[in-house]
Amino acid sequence: MANFSKSNVPQFSVDVYQNEYLPEGGREVNAIVTVSATGGGTVGSAVGAPHLYAAGQSPDAAVAIMVDCSGSMDYPPTKMRGAREATAAAIDTLRDGVRFAVIGGTHVAKEVYPGNGRLAVADAATRGQAKEALRRLSAGGGTAIGTWLRLADRLLSSAEVSIRHGILLTDGRNEHESPQDLKAALDSCAGRFTCDARGVGTDWEVKEVTGIASALLGTADIVADPAALSADFTQMMETAMGKEVADVALRLWTPVGTEIKFVKQVAPTVEELTDRRTEAGPRAGDYPTGSWGDESRDYHVCVEVPSAGVGQEMLAARVSLVVPQGDGGVHNLGAQGLVKAVWTDDMVASTRINSQVAHYTGQAELAQVIQQGLDLRKSGDVDGATAKLGRAVQLASASGNADTAKLLAKVVDVVDAAAGTVRLKARVEEADEMTLETRSTKTVRVKK
């Protein structure tokens, strides 16, 4: 059972931003819920573990690195070299005591290090052995990512740790298993470990890589130049080493007659959580958020309440945070937020949109119109693509999302950003288009 009295376990807080005023008969309540974790110490203090390690013992984490070794990794040869160097850099970033394994992925998954269904324990000797084993990695064969994930799951679950994390690198499309096989593998791994996914070069499928990261509550990105892999892998591993609390769920309780319309993460990226609800007792449901270190994230919660008359008020939803315990129960992390509804005949109060809600509604639309615009561009619908990507430019400009605005400017010529007037560029670098698509869900926070 986890010991929650440790001073270096992060403290969680919940803040709710909303306009609680509704017109007479109004039913839809929107709120932005900001969850923050602060003041954590080291990975060794992971919460939700079957046990916590005493000072000087092993950190409570395990990592599996999955490296694409399919034939295409040899074209150009810098890809395989970059992958080996990046994996070595990630291994150097592991903390002493963290369990780890390296997997070589083709149309089958092979244990590169340490082998025999085991995990190694990171120290100077095992890091050196793992890097030596990387030299034997060569490219050849196909791509069946589901097999890599299933092997990672088997290895990670062999350790009694609470933080289980995967890093997956691919350079090609998942051509040697069906989409159903990959989906089945993702379904079986979901909730068992988190996974960051990276596409190197430009021959991989954006929706495959982002789909893997989304299903396993990790990050996705493009590394167009293999030379940039080492820096990216180092940063990914540093972030993984900073995670201290696993399997945190956002628990929503709603009163009788109230219906949850949607729950989505809106910062740092847009992630739909509505369909991932698991029931948690009468009128309560849990939405998975994965592992946490010292960080802050925003969620948009929309609930439909029974209509009521002027002057009435009600609690529309109660938000709390829980982590599972070894005995099948949960531990409440102590932070709570309330979403309220108050009916008024003051038109000014009831029609005011909360600035946080307005901002993130725009950011969610921005992610959506970029995806739609790029899909229309690929299908040859110039007018449709121009309209959607023009709207994207307008939203990025209005919200101050400078990173997305820069990426859009590589795909369209911006005539008037405020009006959303653009022209599609005749020639677009494939890497630029893939970068825009991969990073389309990244959001900026409200300017305080």
Phi, psi and omega per residue, in radians:
M1 nan 2.403 -3.081
A2 -1.220 2.564 3.096
N3 -1.778 1.972 -3.000
F4 -1.680 0.113 -3.093
S5 -1.515 -0.120 -3.086
K6 -1.052 2.410 -3.093
S7 -1.270 -0.373 -3.061
N8 -1.693 0.228 2.962
V9 -1.434 2.368 -3.101
P10 -1.063 2.576 3.041
Q11 -1.668 2.308 -3.131
F12 -1.733 2.527 3.026
S13 -2.369 2.691 3.138
V14 -2.222 2.208 3.040
D15 -2.115 2.408 -3.125
V16 -1.988 2.246 3.090
Y17 -2.037 2.143 -3.133
Q18 -2.845 2.856 2.847
N19 -1.758 1.903 -3.039
E20 -1.404 -0.108 -3.063
Y21 -1.482 2.278 3.105
L22 -2.113 2.596 3.027
P23 -1.244 2.850 3.109
E24 -0.931 2.236 -3.136
G25 1.472 -0.132 -3.140
G26 -1.131 2.540 -3.032
R27 -2.226 -0.349 -3.033
E28 -1.671 2.184 -3.140
V29 -2.020 2.181 3.122
N30 -2.025 2.414 3.106
A31 -2.538 2.530 2.967
I32 -1.763 2.176 -3.123
V33 -1.879 2.029 3.101
T34 -1.706 2.127 3.107
V35 -1.896 2.223 3.135
S36 -2.207 2.461 3.029
A37 -2.117 2.188 -3.073
T38 -2.395 2.713 2.986
G39 1.362 0.424 3.096
G40 -1.269 2.937 3.140
G41 -1.966 -1.653 -3.098
T42 -2.178 2.939 3.110
V43 -1.014 -0.490 -3.106
G44 -1.061 -0.216 -3.097
S45 -1.763 0.372 -3.045
A46 -0.930 2.357 -3.108
V47 -1.567 2.613 3.061
G48 1.534 0.091 -3.138
A49 -1.328 2.727 3.021
P50 -1.026 -0.570 3.029
H51 -2.677 2.797 3.058
L52 -1.862 2.543 -3.100
Y53 -1.455 2.500 3.083
A54 -1.246 2.882 -3.132
A55 -0.940 2.404 3.116
G56 1.522 -0.160 3.104
Q57 -1.655 -3.045 -2.966
S58 -1.183 2.462 2.954
P59 -1.095 2.667 -2.978
D60 -1.640 1.066 -3.054
A61 -2.608 2.667 3.049
A62 -2.431 2.474 -3.087
V63 -2.306 2.363 3.016
A64 -2.054 2.218 3.114
I65 -1.824 2.116 -3.117
M66 -1.878 2.029 -3.070
V67 -1.942 2.201 3.072
D68 -1.127 2.148 3.091
C69 -2.108 0.380 -3.140
S70 -1.174 2.859 -3.052
G71 -0.926 -0.602 -3.067
S72 -1.195 -0.265 3.122
M73 -1.170 -0.195 3.096
D74 -1.533 -0.070 -3.085
Y75 -2.103 1.820 -0.163
P76 -1.344 2.894 -3.107
P77 -1.058 -0.357 3.127
T78 -1.067 -0.419 -3.117
K79 -1.128 -0.884 -3.107
M80 -1.149 -0.693 3.123
R81 -1.104 -0.781 3.115
G82 -1.067 -0.684 -3.132
A83 -1.160 -0.727 3.119
R84 -1.108 -0.786 -3.119
E85 -1.139 -0.701 -3.128
A86 -1.152 -0.724 3.132
T87 -1.144 -0.688 3.083
A88 -1.080 -0.731 3.124
A89 -1.112 -0.691 3.115
A90 -1.135 -0.704 3.133
I91 -1.108 -0.663 3.100
D92 -1.122 -0.425 -3.085
T93 -1.497 -0.215 3.125
L94 -1.102 2.421 3.044
R95 -1.344 2.618 3.038
D96 -0.944 2.355 3.062
G97 1.661 -0.294 3.097
V98 -1.265 2.381 3.100
R99 -1.447 2.522 -3.092
F100 -2.693 2.820 3.058
A101 -2.610 2.692 3.042
V102 -2.049 2.300 -3.112
I103 -2.060 2.340 3.022
G104 -1.719 2.205 -3.032
G105 -1.913 2.168 2.949
T106 -2.298 -2.369 3.016
H107 -1.344 -0.117 2.950
V108 -2.306 2.878 3.118
A109 -1.883 2.293 -3.126
K110 -2.111 2.502 3.046
E111 -1.401 2.059 3.118
V112 -1.521 -0.720 -3.140
Y113 -2.797 2.425 -0.041
P114 -1.492 -0.256 3.107
G115 1.687 3.012 3.112
N116 1.022 0.590 3.049
G117 1.211 0.355 -3.067
R118 -1.974 2.960 2.947
L119 -1.957 2.539 3.025
A120 -1.537 2.780 3.046
V121 -1.841 2.158 -3.003
A122 -1.161 2.176 2.925
D123 -2.716 -3.101 -3.064
A124 -1.022 -0.706 -3.085
A125 -1.194 -0.825 -3.088
T126 -1.235 -0.558 3.064
R127 -1.083 -0.755 3.126
G128 -1.112 -0.751 3.127
Q129 -1.110 -0.722 -3.119
A130 -1.114 -0.723 -3.136
K131 -1.190 -0.577 3.063
E132 -1.128 -0.738 -3.138
A133 -1.107 -0.560 -3.140
L134 -1.086 -0.503 -3.117
R135 -1.113 -0.406 -3.116
R136 -1.481 -0.080 -3.141
L137 -1.186 2.224 3.050
S138 -2.370 2.799 -3.051
A139 -1.622 2.437 3.082
G140 2.913 2.362 3.134
G141 1.911 -3.038 -3.041
G142 -1.758 -2.766 -3.073
T143 -2.338 2.067 3.047
A144 -2.438 1.493 -2.955
I145 -1.119 -0.537 3.121
G146 -1.002 -0.644 3.133
T147 -1.189 -0.596 3.117
W148 -1.138 -0.775 -3.096
L149 -1.144 -0.703 -3.134
R150 -1.143 -0.677 3.088
L151 -1.153 -0.743 3.094
A152 -1.007 -0.755 3.139
D153 -1.068 -0.800 -3.133
R154 -1.057 -0.783 -3.121
L155 -1.176 -0.819 -3.104
L156 -1.104 -0.620 -3.083
S157 -1.370 -0.101 3.114
S158 -1.354 -0.179 -3.125
A159 -1.903 2.457 3.078
E160 -1.501 1.367 3.123
V161 -2.274 2.845 3.135
S162 -1.754 -0.484 3.105
I163 -1.707 1.974 3.088
R164 -2.102 2.185 -2.989
H165 -2.413 2.455 3.067
G166 -2.043 2.608 2.980
I167 -2.194 2.184 -3.043
L168 -2.162 2.246 3.103
L169 -2.082 2.228 3.064
T170 -2.372 2.708 3.100
D171 -2.133 0.023 -3.039
G172 -2.493 -3.129 3.137
R173 -1.436 2.690 -3.073
N174 -1.422 1.270 -2.912
E175 -1.548 -0.191 -3.017
H176 -1.923 0.388 2.908
E177 -2.681 2.779 -3.100
S178 -1.353 2.748 3.038
P179 -0.964 -0.570 3.125
Q180 -1.138 -0.673 3.124
D181 -1.117 -0.764 3.131
L182 -1.120 -0.747 3.139
K183 -1.090 -0.722 3.126
A184 -1.087 -0.694 3.114
A185 -1.138 -0.750 3.124
L186 -1.108 -0.729 3.120
D187 -1.059 -0.706 -3.079
S188 -1.313 -0.427 -3.130
C189 -1.592 -0.347 -3.076
A190 -1.022 2.303 3.127
G191 1.473 -0.146 -3.124
R192 -1.740 -0.585 2.980
F193 -2.694 2.732 3.048
T194 -1.636 2.747 -3.077
C195 -2.605 2.229 2.982
D196 -1.613 2.386 -3.111
A197 -2.129 2.414 3.134
R198 -2.265 2.415 3.013
G199 -1.851 2.234 3.134
V200 -1.868 2.452 -3.069
G201 1.342 -2.652 -3.079
T202 -2.355 0.269 -3.079
D203 -1.756 0.180 -3.124
W204 -1.777 2.958 -3.063
E205 -1.744 2.044 -3.064
V206 -0.990 -0.804 -3.052
K207 -1.160 -0.464 3.076
E208 -1.195 -0.865 -3.069
V209 -1.184 -0.771 3.120
T210 -1.184 -0.563 3.111
G211 -1.140 -0.670 3.105
I212 -1.119 -0.860 -3.120
A213 -1.086 -0.718 -3.124
S214 -1.117 -0.826 -3.107
A215 -1.095 -0.574 -3.056
L216 -1.880 0.353 2.988
L217 0.945 0.676 3.087
G218 -2.026 -2.887 3.140
T219 -1.833 2.739 3.054
A220 -2.255 2.533 3.057
D221 -2.791 2.924 3.066
I222 -1.815 2.440 2.957
V223 -2.126 1.544 -3.010
A224 -1.126 -0.619 -3.127
D225 -1.840 2.057 -3.121
P226 -0.957 -0.438 -3.139
A227 -1.127 -0.373 -3.103
A228 -1.559 -0.010 -3.055
L229 -1.120 -0.724 -3.054
S230 -1.054 -0.791 3.139
A231 -1.106 -0.699 -3.119
D232 -1.167 -0.778 -3.141
F233 -1.131 -0.690 3.124
T234 -1.071 -0.797 -3.129
Q235 -1.150 -0.712 3.101
M236 -1.039 -0.775 -3.110
M237 -1.204 -0.652 3.085
E238 -1.061 -0.736 3.114
T239 -1.115 -0.763 3.126
A240 -1.070 -0.684 -3.137
M241 -1.195 -0.329 3.126
G242 -1.529 -0.081 -3.139
K243 -1.339 2.348 -3.054
E244 -2.231 -0.364 -3.115
V245 -2.173 2.127 -3.100
A246 -1.706 2.741 2.929
D247 0.972 0.726 3.086
V248 -1.319 2.306 3.098
A249 -2.033 2.444 3.009
L250 -1.487 1.993 -3.114
R251 -1.740 2.208 3.107
L252 -1.986 2.147 3.006
W253 -1.869 2.329 3.109
T254 -2.254 2.555 -3.140
P255 -1.283 2.968 3.125
V256 -0.982 2.422 3.078
G257 1.502 -0.063 -3.135
T258 -1.792 2.411 -3.103
E259 -2.157 2.360 3.088
I260 -1.448 2.094 -3.131
K261 -1.444 -0.783 3.022
F262 -2.817 2.763 3.004
V263 -2.352 2.143 3.091
K264 -2.462 2.515 2.958
Q265 -1.290 2.376 -3.135
V266 -2.116 -0.153 3.020
A267 -2.684 2.420 0.157
P268 -1.387 -0.203 3.062
T269 -2.378 2.837 3.064
V270 -1.475 2.188 3.138
E271 -2.492 2.053 -3.110
E272 -1.292 2.181 -3.110
L273 -2.017 -0.138 -3.000
T274 -0.885 -0.825 -3.054
D275 -1.401 -0.018 -3.102
R276 -1.706 0.172 -3.115
R277 -1.105 2.403 2.926
T278 -2.083 2.404 -3.081
E279 -1.145 2.507 -3.082
A280 -2.404 0.925 3.137
G281 1.648 -3.127 -3.053
P282 -1.009 2.107 3.022
R283 1.045 0.399 3.102
A284 -2.225 2.552 3.107
G285 -2.499 2.604 -3.136
D286 -1.884 2.381 3.112
Y287 -2.057 2.154 -3.013
P288 -1.261 2.451 3.089
T289 -2.166 -0.053 3.074
G290 1.447 -2.611 -3.044
S291 -1.708 2.611 -3.093
W292 -2.236 2.474 2.872
G293 -2.004 -2.564 3.030
D294 -1.391 1.852 -3.074
E295 -2.907 3.029 3.141
S296 -2.426 2.418 3.127
R297 -2.384 2.708 3.141
D298 -2.033 2.484 3.135
Y299 -2.241 2.431 3.073
H300 -1.784 2.088 3.125
V301 -1.982 2.217 3.115
C302 -2.142 2.128 3.133
V303 -2.180 2.611 3.081
E304 -1.867 2.134 -3.096
V305 -1.866 2.787 3.051
P306 -1.119 2.492 -3.121
S307 -1.216 2.657 -3.099
A308 -2.581 2.961 -3.081
G309 -1.536 2.914 3.136
V310 -0.972 2.372 3.096
G311 1.657 -0.275 3.133
Q312 -1.469 2.663 3.047
E313 -2.500 2.732 -3.134
M314 -2.665 2.796 2.979
L315 -1.463 2.069 -3.097
A316 -1.500 -0.567 3.120
A317 -2.866 2.606 3.031
R318 -2.054 2.250 -3.080
V319 -1.890 2.268 3.029
S320 -2.438 3.055 -3.114
L321 -2.185 2.316 -3.115
V322 -2.334 2.686 2.981
V323 -2.237 2.539 -3.126
P324 -1.216 2.643 3.073
Q325 -1.953 2.821 -3.113
G326 -1.077 -0.421 -3.076
D327 -1.563 0.173 -3.139
G328 1.602 -0.184 3.096
G329 -1.534 -2.960 3.078
V330 -2.281 2.718 3.025
H331 -1.887 2.233 3.109
N332 -1.465 2.238 -3.072
L333 -1.378 0.053 2.950
G334 1.506 -0.178 3.135
A335 -1.617 2.475 -3.108
Q336 -2.542 2.570 3.066
G337 -2.389 2.598 -3.108
L338 -2.034 2.314 3.036
V339 -1.831 2.198 -3.001
K340 -2.080 2.822 3.032
A341 -2.339 2.251 3.103
V342 -2.291 2.192 -3.115
W343 -1.603 2.319 -3.062
T344 -2.440 2.724 3.028
D345 -1.748 0.150 3.075
D346 -1.437 1.815 -3.057
M347 -1.052 -0.659 -3.117
V348 -1.087 -0.778 -3.119
A349 -1.161 -0.755 -3.000
S350 -1.387 -0.287 -3.125
T351 -1.782 -0.050 3.138
R352 -1.287 2.216 3.086
I353 -1.642 2.224 3.109
N354 -1.005 2.402 -3.019
S355 -1.098 -0.621 3.123
Q356 -1.173 -0.775 3.140
V357 -1.074 -0.786 -3.119
A358 -1.091 -0.770 -3.115
H359 -1.062 -0.862 -3.048
Y360 -1.330 -0.445 3.005
T361 -1.092 -0.698 3.092
G362 -1.158 -0.703 3.136
Q363 -1.159 -0.663 3.098
A364 -1.161 -0.690 3.095
E365 -1.152 -0.662 3.123
L366 -1.002 -0.838 3.125
A367 -1.041 -0.728 -3.084
Q368 -1.181 -0.791 -3.078
V369 -1.252 -0.490 3.047
I370 -1.117 -0.851 3.129
Q371 -1.020 -0.832 -3.120
Q372 -1.101 -0.748 -3.116
G373 -1.099 -0.755 -3.140
L374 -1.192 -0.674 3.096
D375 -1.097 -0.740 3.126
L376 -1.157 -0.659 3.120
R377 -1.088 -0.760 3.133
K378 -1.123 -0.584 -3.101
S379 -1.475 -0.025 3.065
G380 1.576 0.126 3.124
D381 -1.511 1.534 -3.041
V382 -1.119 -0.805 -3.105
D383 -1.099 -0.806 -3.139
G384 -1.086 -0.779 3.136
A385 -1.100 -0.727 -3.131
T386 -1.093 -0.746 -3.137
A387 -1.117 -0.819 -3.090
K388 -1.177 -0.798 -3.110
L389 -1.248 -0.471 3.014
G390 -1.135 -0.764 3.079
R391 -1.085 -0.667 3.116
A392 -1.081 -0.778 3.113
V393 -1.048 -0.753 3.135
Q394 -1.061 -0.820 -3.117
L395 -1.171 -0.745 -3.140
A396 -1.093 -0.704 3.133
S397 -1.152 -0.808 -3.079
A398 -1.143 -0.582 -3.049
S399 -1.642 -0.068 -3.134
G400 1.329 0.420 3.110
N401 -1.477 1.392 -2.997
A402 -1.155 -0.645 -3.114
D403 -1.086 -0.803 3.133
T404 -1.187 -0.664 3.112
A405 -1.031 -0.720 3.117
K406 -1.107 -0.740 -3.136
L407 -1.158 -0.696 3.113
L408 -1.088 -0.654 -3.090
A409 -1.172 -0.209 3.069
K410 -1.538 -0.202 -3.100
V411 -1.912 -0.508 3.126
V412 -2.263 2.676 2.944
D413 -1.557 2.121 -3.082
V414 -1.528 2.067 3.103
V415 -1.556 -0.839 -3.128
D416 -2.566 1.792 -3.050
A417 -1.112 -0.766 -3.083
A418 -1.091 -0.622 -3.128
A419 -1.564 -0.191 -3.111
G420 1.304 0.500 3.128
T421 -1.587 2.074 -3.112
V422 -2.434 2.884 2.952
R423 -2.184 2.421 3.070
L424 -1.164 2.388 3.044
K425 -1.241 2.474 -3.132
A426 -1.183 -0.693 -3.138
R427 -2.128 2.229 3.125
V428 -2.239 2.301 3.059
E429 -1.130 2.371 -3.116
E430 -1.014 -0.693 -3.135
A431 -1.080 -0.644 -3.140
D432 -1.172 -0.759 3.134
E433 -1.133 -0.734 -3.133
M434 -1.181 -0.610 3.110
T435 -1.134 -0.780 3.108
L436 -1.038 -0.777 -3.113
E437 -1.170 -0.766 -3.098
T438 -1.131 -0.654 -3.054
R439 -1.725 0.197 -3.054
S440 -1.089 -0.441 -3.086
T441 -1.561 -0.032 3.116
K442 -1.262 2.329 -3.074
T443 -2.062 2.888 2.970
V444 -1.934 2.650 3.138
R445 -1.448 2.859 3.119
V446 -1.105 2.363 3.041
K447 -1.228 2.119 -3.125
K448 -1.257 nan nan
